[in-house]
């Protein structure tokens, strides 16, 4: 077993409970960690024997482009789609929204979820 992690994926997206957040957008950071068995890929230097992180990024980019009210909804959609990829045994997704509108100082709000078969 091994892990593949994409850290610090940056997006400008239109997620938020308040209409102004969905209209103006905000900066987001996404992290994805996949548990998989890539021992064959490691031995044979073969991309077909591991999880292709270009596909992981493509899934994230597509879901981040869909406007949602809740970060939980976005994370859920990304996690469920990635879990369907060949070779993925478990995935953890965390999504941060910078400067959330909470009437106080907050660098980021983060939602994390794990998905497994």
N, C-alpha and C positions, 0 to 999 in steps of 0.2 A: 504494500500500500504506500501511497505517497500523496502529496498535496500540490496543487497548482493554485497559485494566488495571483490575482490581479489587484494591485493596490493603487489607490489614488486616481481612479478613473474620474475625470472632471467633465461635468456637463452643465450647461445653462438650460434649465427646463422650467416648466410652468406647472409645478405641483404646489398645492396648498389648500387649506380649508377655506380661506377667505378669497373672495372673488379677485381682489386686487393682486394677490399672489399668483393666481392663475393668469391674470392679464399681464403683469409686469415681469414675471419670472424671477429666478434666483439661481445662485450657484449651488451645485450639489457635488458631493464626492461619494463614489461608490467603490466598495471593496467586495471581491468575490473570492471565496476559497472553496476548491473542489477536492474531495477525497476520491482517489482513483488508484487503480493498479497500473502503473506505467513501467513495470519492470521489463516487459518485452521491448517497449520503445527505447528504454535506456540501454538495453543490450544490443539492439539492432539499429539504433539511430533512425527510427521509422515513425514519422508523424502519424501515420494511420493507426498506430498502436497506442495512442494516447489521446487525451482530450485537447482539441485544438483551441487555443485561447483566442484566436481570431473569431471563432464561432461564439465564444462566450461574450466577447466584446460586442459582436453584432446583435446578440440577443439583448444585452444591456442597452445599447444605443436605441434599438427599436422601442423598448419599453419606456425608456426615459423620454422619448419623443411623444408618448401618449400622456395627455394631461390627466392628473388624478388629484383628488382632494387630500388623500392620506398617503404618507410615506409607507405605511404598512401595506397598502394596496399595491404600490409599485414594487416593493420588496417581494411580496407574495407572487406577483406575476413573473418577475425575473427568476426567482428560485424555482418555481414550478416548471418553467420552460427549460432551465438549465438541467434540472433533474432528469428530464427526458432524453438528454444527450447520451450517446453511446459511451459507456465506461464510467459514467458519473455514479458514484455510490452515495455520496452525501455532498451537500453544498451549503455554505453559509454566506449570506448576503447581508451587508450593512450599508445603509444609505444615510448620509448626513446632509442636512439643509443648513446653510450658513446664515447667521443672523436671523433666526426665526422671530416672528412677531409675537413676543411674549410680554411686552411692556416692561422689559428689563434687559440687562446686558447678558447675552448668551452667544458664544462663538458659533456653536452649532448644536442642532438637535439630531440625534442618531437613532435609527431603528434597525435592529438586527434580528434575523431569523435563520434557523437551520431547517433543512429539508433532507429527508433520507427515505430510502425505499423501505 
